[in-house]
Amino acid sequence: MTEQLTFNLDASSGKPLGNIYYGTCSWTDPTLLQSGAFYPSGVSSAEERLRFYAQSFPLVEVDSTFYAPPSEDNAIRWAARTPEGFLFNIKAYGLLTHHAVAVRSLPLEIRRMLSADPEEKQRIYMHELPSGAQQIIWDMHVNALQPLAQANKLGAVLLQFPYWFFFSRRHMDYLREASDRLPWRLAIEFRGGQWMEEKNRGATLSLLQELGLTYVIVDEPQGFKSSTPPVIASTSELAMVRFHGRNLKTWEAPVKTTAERFNYLYNDDELRPWATETAKLSKRTEMVHVLWNNNYRDYPIRNARQFATLLKEL
């Protein structure tokens, strides 16, 4: 880099480094809790853990909302338990990103709207729900997140699409629909789907820029149908980078737990180029979010702290 970047904040203070916010994609992953490597003895309740985490990092991603819709009660608690300036990114419920979800995860009012016995069908897609039920799911993402937004603690809503969400006019229209339906800042992550192949890359980024959606830059294993290349790009005032690890053996292999898929600890040589690119992004956007999804033991905690140190060295 030709320009000297100076960060005056302590990398372990829980504060952003300039306009760069960094954190992990969970603060209660089971393997993290079992490791005993982050939370001090006696910090064991949900409230205590979140308060401790928020003293260490300025940002966290909530992944539990991918498996069940967000709730207003949780949003109120999260806002009350974290300091001013702390940010939450919320991963959208799987129905909004063309995933099948467990029927038991649906709100009771929606299960009552299903024509068949819900016990007969274990998983369901959005298009299989009545239109009224679909509207309720959208509305829940608007209403439930209001407390975080009102407290200025809602960073973005992450829409992470599967590899079968292919580059197509129909799916482009769906991105427009999501942009119209959700009033929050939206971040779009593609898992394959041809969106970032060279022939489609320009159209993809242009669409996201037109809609004011954040393109999510990823570091992840390459060579799979669900792989997206690590293209550095910004399409809105917020830039976002998510690190999934580089475990080629487990990326698409059958695993007993999600943690096994993300069992990867980055080293300095792997992170240093990303620190440089992130610093560059921070110069052309209002804010950068850097998140660690290598949720295995305390690996994301260690890498997030490591990354902050590398940023300070620039």
Residue pairs with C-beta under 8 A, 6 or more apart in sequence:
1 276
1 279
1 280
1 314
3 283
4 314
5 18
5 279
5 282
5 311
5 314
7 17
7 18
7 311
7 312
7 314
9 15
9 16
9 17
9 18
11 17
11 305
11 308
11 309
11 311
11 312
12 56
12 305
12 308
14 54
14 55
14 56
14 57
14 58
14 83
14 86
15 58
15 85
16 22
16 58
16 59
16 85
17 308
17 311
17 312
18 282
19 282
19 285
19 286
19 287
19 288
20 278
20 279
20 282
20 287
20 288
20 290
20 311
21 58
21 59
21 87
21 155
21 287
21 288
21 289
21 290
22 57
22 58
22 59
22 289
22 290
22 291
22 304
22 307
22 308
23 57
23 58
23 59
23 60
23 61
23 290
23 291
23 292
23 304
24 57
24 60
24 61
24 291
24 292
24 293
24 295
24 300
24 301
24 304
25 60
25 61
25 63
25 91
25 242
25 291
25 292
25 293
25 295
25 300
26 32
26 60
26 61
26 63
26 295
26 300
27 49
27 50
27 53
27 60
28 46
28 49
29 259
29 295
29 296
30 257
30 259
31 257
31 259
31 295
31 296
31 297
32 38
32 295
32 297
32 298
32 300
32 301
33 39
34 297
35 297
35 298
37 297
37 298
37 301
38 298
38 301
39 48
39 49
39 52
40 52
42 48
43 49
43 52
47 77
47 81
50 78
50 81
50 82
51 81
51 82
53 60
54 60
54 81
54 82
54 83
54 86
55 83
56 301
57 304
58 85
58 86
58 87
59 86
59 87
59 88
59 89
59 155
59 289
59 291
60 86
60 87
60 88
60 89
61 88
61 89
61 90
61 91
61 158
61 291
61 293
62 70
62 78
62 88
62 89
62 90
62 91
63 91
65 90
65 91
65 92
65 93
66 91
66 92
66 93
66 94
66 99
66 160
67 93
67 94
67 101
67 102
67 105
68 93
68 105
69 93
69 105
69 107
69 137
69 140
69 141
69 144
70 90
70 93
70 140
70 141
70 144
70 145
71 144
72 143
72 144
72 146
72 147
74 144
75 144
75 145
75 146
75 147
75 148
76 147
78 88
78 148
78 153
79 147
79 148
79 150
79 151
79 153
82 88
82 153
84 152
85 152
86 153
87 153
87 154
87 155
87 289
88 148
88 153
88 154
88 155
89 155
89 156
89 157
89 158
89 187
89 289
89 291
90 145
90 148
90 154
90 156
90 157
90 158
91 157
91 158
91 160
92 141
92 157
92 158
92 159
92 160
93 101
93 137
93 140
93 141
94 100
94 101
95 101
95 124
95 125
95 126
95 129
95 137
96 126
96 137
96 138
96 141
96 159
96 178
97 159
97 160
97 161
97 162
97 165
98 125
98 126
98 161
98 162
98 164
98 165
99 125
99 162
100 123
100 124
100 125
101 123
101 124
102 122
102 123
103 111
103 114
103 118
103 119
103 121
103 122
103 123
103 124
104 118
106 118
106 124
107 136
107 140
109 136
110 129
110 133
110 136
110 137
111 118
113 129
113 130
113 132
113 133
114 121
114 124
114 129
114 130
114 133
115 130
126 134
126 137
129 137
138 181
138 182
141 157
141 182
141 184
142 181
142 182
142 183
142 184
145 154
145 157
145 184
148 154
149 184
154 184
154 185
155 185
155 238
155 289
156 184
156 185
156 186
156 187
156 214
156 238
156 240
156 289
157 182
157 184
157 185
157 186
157 187
158 186
158 187
158 189
158 216
159 178
159 186
159 187
159 188
159 189
160 189
160 191
160 216
161 188
161 189
161 190
161 191
161 193
162 191
162 192
162 193
162 226
163 191
163 192
163 193
163 225
163 226
164 193
165 171
165 190
165 191
165 193
166 193
166 194
167 193
167 194
167 195
167 197
167 200
167 203
167 204
171 193
172 207
175 188
175 207
175 208
175 211
175 213
176 211
178 186
179 186
179 211
179 212
179 213
185 214
185 236
185 238
186 213
186 214
187 213
187 214
187 215
187 216
187 238
187 240
187 289
188 208
188 213
188 214
188 215
188 216
189 216
189 218
189 228
189 242
190 196
190 204
190 216
190 228
191 226
191 227
191 228
192 224
192 225
192 226
192 227
192 228
194 200
195 201
195 204
195 228
196 204
196 228
196 229
196 231
201 231
204 215
205 215
205 233
205 235
208 214
208 215
208 235
208 236
209 235
209 236
212 235
212 236
213 235
213 236
214 234
214 235
214 236
214 238
214 239
214 240
215 233
215 234
215 235
215 236
215 239
215 240
216 240
216 241
216 242
217 230
217 231
217 232
217 233
217 239
217 240
217 241
217 242
218 228
218 230
218 241
218 242
218 243
218 244
219 230
219 241
219 242
219 243
219 244
219 246
219 274
220 227
220 228
220 230
220 243
220 244
220 245
220 246
220 251
221 227
221 244
221 245
221 246
221 247
221 248
221 251
222 229
223 248
224 251
224 252
225 252
226 251
226 252
227 251
232 277
232 280
232 281
234 281
234 284
234 285
236 285
237 285
237 286
237 287
238 285
238 286
238 287
238 288
238 289
239 281
239 282
239 285
239 287
239 288
239 289
240 288
240 289
240 290
240 291
241 274
241 278
241 281
241 288
241 289
241 290
241 291
242 291
242 292
242 293
243 266
243 274
243 290
243 291
243 292
243 293
243 294
243 300
243 303
244 262
244 293
244 294
245 262
245 263
245 264
245 266
245 293
245 294
245 296
245 299
246 264
246 266
246 270
247 261
247 262
247 263
247 264
250 260
250 261
250 262
250 263
251 261
253 261
255 261
258 295
259 295
259 296
259 297
260 296
262 293
262 294
262 295
262 296
262 299
263 294
263 296
263 299
264 294
264 296
264 299
265 294
265 296
265 299
265 302
265 303
266 294
266 303
266 306
268 306
268 310
271 303
271 306
271 307
271 310
272 310
274 307
275 307
275 310
275 311
275 313
275 314
276 314
278 288
278 290
278 311
279 311
279 314
281 288
282 288
290 304
290 307
292 299
292 300
292 301
292 303
292 304
292 307
293 300
294 300
294 303
